[in-house]
Amino acid sequence: MRLLNQEDTEFTPVSEHYFNPEHEHDDEVSSVAVELPGFFDLAKINAWMEVFLQIKGIDLYRIKGVVGLSGEDCRFVFQGVHMMFGSEQRKPWGDEEPLNRIVFIGKDLDEGYIRRSLKRCLD
């Protein structure tokens, strides 16, 4: 790459820096994305999330999603880091078929368990 000023005079760099993050990929870290149509039973999904966060919270780097809850016409958006978790109500589903989308990023995630157990939380 050449550095030029407005008069097209070339500048010579006085120093150079090569980026080396010295980062090794950790095969234990993965992501799990789940999409399930329908509505979650609030009591079931809350109980599942509480247990899941107690068991995997230390290894759960990030969780976020948009879900539908039985008896509610609005989407709920949530996110969490480790064992901290929050949610808020968003726009109504309207005529759109509810589609729950949840992404987990963490260490040693069991994708099969997450999918199967979340399915059991549907209404």
Secondary structure, DSSP 8 states (H G I E B T S, - for coil): --EE-TT--EE--S------------TTEEEEEEEEES-B-HHHHHHHHHHHHHHHGGGEEEEEEEEEBTT--EEEEEEEETTEEEEEEEEE-TTS--EEEEEEEEES--HHHHHHHHHTTB-
